[in-house]
Amino acid sequence: MKRKSVAQDVKPDTSKPTAIFEATEGRAYTVSVALPGSIIINALTPELKTLLAGRIARALAVFCVDEIVVFDDGQSKQQKGAKDHYHQNADGGFTGFSDPNYFLMHLLSYLETPPFLRPFLFPLHPDLRFAGSLPSLDMPHHLKSHEWCRYREGVTIKKPMEGEKLKKPKKRKREEAQSKEASLVDVGLPQKISVPVAIPPDTRVTIKLPQDSNISASENGSMTGSVVAPSTPREEDGYYWGYGVRAAASLSAVITECTYSGGYDLTIGTSERGSPVADLGRRTPDGDRVPQFNHMLVVFGGVAGLEVAVEADGELQKMGVKEPNELFDYWVNLCPGQGSRTIRTEEAVWLGLMGLRELVVDKGRKR
């Protein structure tokens, strides 16, 4: 027999999503994910390739990943027998067959960008033909015009001449800096934002607005703001502010070309031959198995695993590295006793980030 609810008369409002991201305190740590672009090859049509990229983007958004690195594992070769009209990379055509690494980066960058900014920053391209069918990432910086946040993503725009109305053209040509004193930024609010620095048009920027500002004020008068680093919302107020996208020419370049000061201080490689991921959260006689970290990197392999990436990496071969587990602090199995012979990379990303979520929240250094 079911127990009666204490508050039977109060019914939840299910008309809107309730899991709204709430910033609590500044966050110093970051989470990075690296995977090979060759996983796109397994999808046989442009629609399926787009869907695969969308599944990965959803995982990155749900688990608050700060950086995605797409690396070349030596398997991203042009598929045989693909239709000729898909191989127009030199003419700006579809790159899903000719350059899977670029295609995945292109889609991930597009999906991370707030929807109102996409017409400014992403010209029409065959890679994006089916992107409109993908589920929205709906991240905290994908703000609507009626939503208020002291941080917003925007794009610098050309200042209109006196008496000229400001319009959003279908195609914008990059011009010289609009002013020596200030720039105008479209952040998706009724009023454009003025920032005291000259920035070329069509440049994406992160804007911090005054604490006492609000949307109603922006409708009645001008607003001023300041340009800040994309990491500022995370570091100062704890917002999840989307992910950056980086390319790496090889597996070793994922680690050596890290953009964070001091590099990654916690690296995790994934393989069915690793130790169970649950072991990372267990204590040892000497204390916690995993120390606190500033920048975590989780690396996923493609169809043939990370072994082929090591073999294709000239730098690793010169160093005498034979096995991928030599590169990481921890070598883990995301799903011990798996029932299927293989786990696809897009599935492994969900499994891995879910299995590591508690560790990330517990061990990531706060401010």
C-alpha positions as CSV (number, residue, x, y, z in Angstrom):
1,M,0.0,0.0,0.0
2,K,1.4,3.4,-1.0
3,R,1.9,5.9,1.8
4,K,-0.1,9.0,1.5
5,S,1.7,12.2,0.8
6,V,1.7,14.8,3.5
7,A,1.1,17.7,1.1
8,Q,-1.6,16.1,-1.0
9,D,-3.2,19.4,-2.0
10,V,0.1,20.8,-3.4
11,K,0.7,19.5,-7.0
12,P,4.0,20.1,-8.7
13,D,4.1,22.4,-11.7
14,T,5.2,20.2,-14.6
15,S,4.6,22.7,-17.3
16,K,8.3,23.9,-17.2
17,P,11.6,22.1,-16.5
18,T,12.5,22.3,-12.9
19,A,16.2,21.4,-13.1
20,I,17.5,25.0,-13.6
21,F,21.2,25.4,-13.1
22,E,21.9,27.5,-10.1
23,A,25.3,29.1,-9.5
24,T,26.5,28.7,-5.9
25,E,30.2,29.6,-5.4
26,G,33.1,30.1,-7.7
27,R,34.7,27.0,-9.3
28,A,38.4,26.8,-10.0
29,Y,38.5,23.3,-11.4
30,T,37.8,22.3,-15.0
31,V,36.8,19.0,-16.7
32,S,38.1,18.2,-20.2
33,V,37.2,15.4,-22.5
34,A,39.3,14.2,-25.4
35,L,38.1,11.8,-28.2
36,P,39.1,11.0,-31.8
37,G,37.2,12.6,-34.7
38,S,37.4,9.2,-36.4
39,I,34.2,8.1,-34.5
40,I,32.3,10.0,-37.2
41,I,33.4,7.5,-39.8
42,N,31.1,4.8,-38.3
43,A,28.0,6.8,-39.1
44,L,27.2,6.2,-42.8
45,T,25.0,9.2,-43.7
46,P,25.2,12.9,-43.0
47,E,22.1,12.7,-40.8
48,L,23.6,9.9,-38.7
49,K,26.9,11.8,-38.4
50,T,25.1,14.9,-37.2
51,L,23.1,12.8,-34.7
52,L,26.3,11.3,-33.3
53,A,27.8,14.7,-32.8
54,G,24.6,15.9,-31.1
55,R,24.7,13.0,-28.6
56,I,28.2,13.9,-27.6
57,A,27.3,17.6,-27.2
58,R,24.4,16.6,-25.0
59,A,26.7,14.6,-22.7
60,L,29.2,17.5,-22.5
61,A,26.4,19.9,-21.5
62,V,24.7,17.7,-19.0
63,F,27.9,16.9,-17.1
64,C,29.3,20.5,-17.2
65,V,32.3,19.7,-19.3
66,D,34.5,22.8,-19.8
67,E,36.7,21.6,-22.8
68,I,36.4,19.1,-25.6
69,V,39.6,18.1,-27.5
70,V,39.1,16.4,-30.8
71,F,42.3,14.5,-31.7
72,D,43.5,12.6,-34.7
73,D,44.1,8.9,-33.9
74,G,45.3,8.1,-37.5
75,Q,42.0,6.5,-38.5
76,S,40.4,9.6,-40.0
77,K,40.8,8.7,-43.6
78,Q,38.5,9.5,-46.4
79,Q,35.9,6.7,-46.8
80,K,35.9,4.7,-49.9
81,G,32.8,4.6,-52.0
82,A,31.2,7.8,-50.6
83,K,29.3,10.0,-52.9
84,D,31.3,12.6,-54.8
85,H,29.2,15.6,-53.8
86,Y,30.1,15.0,-50.1
87,H,33.8,15.4,-51.0
88,Q,33.8,19.1,-51.7
89,N,35.9,20.1,-48.8
90,A,38.0,22.5,-50.9
91,D,34.9,24.3,-52.0
92,G,33.4,24.5,-48.5
93,G,31.3,21.4,-48.9
94,F,30.3,18.6,-46.5
95,T,33.4,17.4,-44.4
96,G,31.8,14.5,-42.6
97,F,33.6,12.1,-45.0
98,S,36.7,14.0,-46.1
99,D,37.6,15.4,-42.6
100,P,35.8,13.8,-39.7
101,N,37.9,15.7,-37.2
102,Y,36.8,19.1,-38.6
103,F,33.2,18.0,-38.9
104,L,32.9,17.0,-35.3
105,M,34.6,20.2,-34.1
106,H,32.3,22.3,-36.4
107,L,29.1,20.7,-35.0
108,L,30.2,20.9,-31.4
109,S,31.2,24.5,-31.7
110,Y,27.9,25.3,-33.4
111,L,25.8,23.6,-30.8
112,E,27.7,25.3,-27.9
113,T,27.0,28.7,-29.3
114,P,23.8,30.5,-28.0
115,P,21.1,30.2,-30.7
116,F,20.8,34.0,-31.3
117,L,24.5,34.3,-32.0
118,R,24.7,31.5,-34.6
119,P,23.5,33.6,-37.6
120,F,26.4,36.1,-36.9
121,L,29.1,33.5,-36.3
122,F,28.2,30.5,-38.5
123,P,27.6,31.1,-42.2
124,L,25.4,28.5,-44.1
125,H,27.5,25.3,-44.5
126,P,26.7,21.8,-45.6
127,D,28.0,20.5,-42.3
128,L,25.2,22.2,-40.5
129,R,22.4,21.1,-42.8
130,F,20.8,18.8,-40.3
131,A,21.9,20.6,-37.1
132,G,18.4,22.1,-36.7
133,S,17.0,18.7,-35.9
134,L,19.2,18.1,-32.9
135,P,17.9,18.6,-29.3
136,S,18.9,21.9,-27.7
137,L,21.7,21.9,-25.2
138,D,19.9,24.6,-23.2
139,M,23.0,25.6,-21.2
140,P,23.0,28.4,-18.7
141,H,24.5,30.9,-21.2
142,H,21.8,30.1,-23.8
143,L,19.7,32.9,-22.3
144,K,16.4,34.1,-23.7
145,S,15.6,37.8,-24.1
146,H,13.4,37.8,-21.0
147,E,15.9,36.0,-18.7
148,W,18.3,38.0,-16.6
149,C,21.9,37.1,-15.8
150,R,24.8,39.4,-15.0
151,Y,26.8,37.5,-17.6
152,R,25.8,37.1,-21.2
153,E,27.5,36.0,-24.4
154,G,27.3,38.5,-27.3
155,V,28.7,39.5,-30.6
156,T,30.2,42.9,-31.5
157,I,28.3,44.8,-34.2
158,K,29.0,47.6,-36.5
159,K,27.9,51.0,-35.2
160,P,25.2,52.6,-37.3
161,M,25.6,56.0,-38.8
162,E,23.7,58.8,-37.2
163,G,20.0,58.4,-38.1
164,E,20.6,54.9,-39.5
165,K,18.7,52.0,-37.9
166,L,20.7,49.0,-36.8
167,K,19.8,45.9,-38.7
168,K,21.1,42.4,-38.5
169,P,22.3,41.5,-42.0
170,K,22.2,38.0,-43.4
171,K,25.9,38.1,-44.1
172,R,28.4,40.4,-42.2
173,K,31.8,41.3,-43.6
174,R,34.6,41.7,-41.1
175,E,35.6,45.4,-40.9
176,E,38.1,47.5,-39.1
177,A,37.7,48.3,-35.4
178,Q,34.5,50.3,-35.1
179,S,35.8,52.9,-32.7
180,K,38.9,53.9,-30.8
181,E,36.8,54.4,-27.6
182,A,34.0,51.8,-27.5
183,S,32.2,48.9,-29.2
184,L,28.5,47.9,-29.3
185,V,27.6,44.3,-28.4
186,D,24.4,42.4,-29.1
187,V,23.7,40.1,-26.1
188,G,20.2,39.1,-27.0
189,L,18.5,41.9,-25.0
190,P,16.3,44.7,-26.4
191,Q,19.2,47.2,-25.8
192,K,22.7,46.9,-27.2
193,I,25.5,46.9,-24.7
194,S,28.4,49.4,-24.9
195,V,31.8,48.3,-23.7
196,P,34.8,50.7,-23.3
197,V,37.1,48.9,-25.7
198,A,37.5,48.7,-29.5
199,I,36.7,45.2,-30.8
200,P,36.3,44.3,-34.5
201,P,32.7,43.4,-35.6
202,D,31.5,39.8,-35.5
203,T,33.6,38.9,-32.5
204,R,32.1,36.7,-29.8
205,V,32.7,38.1,-26.3
206,T,31.6,37.4,-22.8
207,I,30.0,40.4,-21.1
208,K,29.6,41.2,-17.4
209,L,26.8,43.6,-16.6
210,P,26.4,45.8,-13.5
211,Q,24.9,44.0,-10.5
212,D,22.0,46.5,-10.2
213,S,21.0,46.2,-13.9
214,N,17.9,44.4,-15.1
215,I,16.0,43.7,-18.3
216,S,13.4,46.5,-17.7
217,A,16.1,49.0,-17.4
218,S,17.7,47.8,-20.6
219,E,14.4,48.5,-22.5
220,N,14.3,52.1,-21.3
221,G,17.8,53.2,-21.6
222,S,21.4,52.4,-22.7
223,M,23.4,49.8,-20.8
224,T,27.1,49.5,-20.3
225,G,29.1,46.5,-19.5
226,S,32.7,45.1,-19.5
227,V,34.3,42.4,-21.5
228,V,35.6,39.5,-19.4
229,A,37.3,36.1,-20.0
230,P,34.9,33.3,-20.8
231,S,36.1,31.6,-17.6
232,T,35.0,34.5,-15.4
233,P,31.4,33.3,-14.9
234,R,32.7,29.9,-13.7
235,E,35.6,31.2,-11.6
236,E,33.7,34.1,-9.9
237,D,30.2,32.8,-9.5
238,G,30.2,29.1,-10.3
239,Y,28.2,29.2,-13.5
240,Y,28.7,26.5,-16.0
241,W,29.4,28.6,-19.1
242,G,29.7,26.0,-21.9
243,Y,32.7,24.2,-23.4
244,G,35.6,25.3,-25.5
245,V,36.6,23.2,-28.5
246,R,40.3,22.4,-29.3
247,A,42.0,20.4,-32.0
248,A,45.0,18.1,-31.4
249,A,47.0,16.5,-34.2
250,S,47.8,13.4,-32.1
251,L,47.1,11.8,-28.7
252,S,50.3,13.2,-27.2
253,A,49.3,16.7,-28.3
254,V,46.1,16.5,-26.3
255,I,48.3,16.6,-23.1
256,T,51.3,18.6,-24.2
257,E,49.2,21.4,-25.8
258,C,47.0,21.9,-22.8
259,T,45.9,25.6,-22.5
260,Y,45.5,25.6,-18.8
261,S,48.4,27.0,-16.6
262,G,50.3,24.0,-15.2
263,G,48.6,21.5,-17.5
264,Y,46.3,18.7,-16.5
265,D,47.0,17.5,-13.0
266,L,44.6,14.5,-13.2
267,T,44.5,12.4,-16.4
268,I,42.2,9.3,-16.9
269,G,42.3,7.0,-19.8
270,T,39.5,4.6,-20.6
271,S,39.6,1.0,-21.7
272,E,37.9,-2.3,-21.2
273,R,41.3,-3.5,-19.9
274,G,41.4,-0.9,-17.1
275,S,40.5,-1.1,-13.5
276,P,36.8,-0.6,-12.5
277,V,36.0,3.1,-12.4
278,A,34.3,2.6,-9.0
279,D,37.8,1.9,-7.5
280,L,38.7,5.6,-7.9
281,G,36.3,6.6,-5.2
282,R,37.5,4.0,-2.7
283,R,39.8,4.8,0.2
284,T,43.2,3.2,0.7
285,P,45.2,2.8,4.0
286,D,47.1,5.9,3.0
287,G,43.9,8.0,2.3
288,D,41.9,8.8,-0.7
289,R,43.0,7.1,-3.9
290,V,42.5,10.2,-6.0
291,P,43.8,13.6,-4.8
292,Q,42.2,17.0,-5.4
293,F,42.7,18.4,-8.8
294,N,42.5,21.7,-10.7
295,H,42.2,20.4,-14.3
296,M,40.9,16.9,-15.1
297,L,41.3,15.2,-18.5
298,V,39.3,12.1,-19.5
299,V,40.4,10.5,-22.8
300,F,38.2,8.1,-24.8
301,G,39.3,6.0,-27.7
302,G,37.7,5.2,-31.0
303,V,36.5,1.9,-32.5
304,A,40.0,0.3,-32.1
305,G,40.7,1.9,-28.7
306,L,43.5,4.2,-27.7
307,E,46.1,1.6,-28.7
308,V,45.9,2.7,-32.4
309,A,46.3,6.3,-31.4
310,V,49.6,5.4,-29.7
311,E,50.8,3.6,-32.7
312,A,50.0,6.5,-35.0
313,D,51.7,9.1,-32.8
314,G,55.2,9.7,-33.9
315,E,56.2,11.5,-30.7
316,L,55.1,8.6,-28.5
317,Q,57.0,6.2,-30.7
318,K,60.2,8.2,-30.4
319,M,59.8,8.1,-26.6
320,G,59.3,4.3,-26.6
321,V,55.7,4.4,-25.4
322,K,54.0,1.1,-26.4
323,E,50.9,1.0,-24.3
324,P,48.4,3.9,-23.7
325,N,48.0,3.3,-20.0
326,E,51.6,4.7,-19.6
327,L,50.2,8.1,-20.5
328,F,47.6,8.5,-17.7
329,D,47.4,8.7,-14.0
330,Y,44.5,6.2,-14.0
331,W,43.5,3.6,-16.5
332,V,39.8,2.7,-15.9
333,N,37.1,0.4,-17.2
334,L,33.8,2.3,-17.4
335,C,31.5,-0.8,-17.5
336,P,33.0,-3.9,-16.1
337,G,31.3,-7.1,-17.3
338,Q,29.7,-5.4,-20.3
339,G,27.1,-7.5,-22.1
340,S,27.9,-6.1,-25.6
341,R,31.2,-6.9,-27.3
342,T,31.8,-3.2,-27.9
343,I,30.8,0.1,-26.3
344,R,30.6,2.9,-28.8
345,T,32.5,6.1,-28.0
346,E,29.4,8.2,-27.7
347,E,28.0,5.7,-25.2
348,A,31.3,5.6,-23.3
349,V,31.2,9.4,-22.9
350,W,27.9,9.1,-21.1
351,L,29.0,6.1,-19.0
352,G,32.4,7.8,-18.1
353,L,31.0,11.2,-17.1
354,M,28.3,9.6,-15.1
355,G,30.7,7.3,-13.3
356,L,33.1,10.1,-12.6
357,R,30.5,12.7,-11.6
358,E,30.8,12.2,-7.8
359,L,34.5,12.2,-8.0
360,V,34.5,15.5,-9.9
361,V,32.3,17.2,-7.5
362,D,34.2,15.9,-4.4
363,K,37.8,16.3,-5.6
364,G,37.6,19.4,-7.9
365,R,39.2,22.4,-6.2
366,K,36.8,25.3,-5.4
367,R,37.9,28.9,-5.3
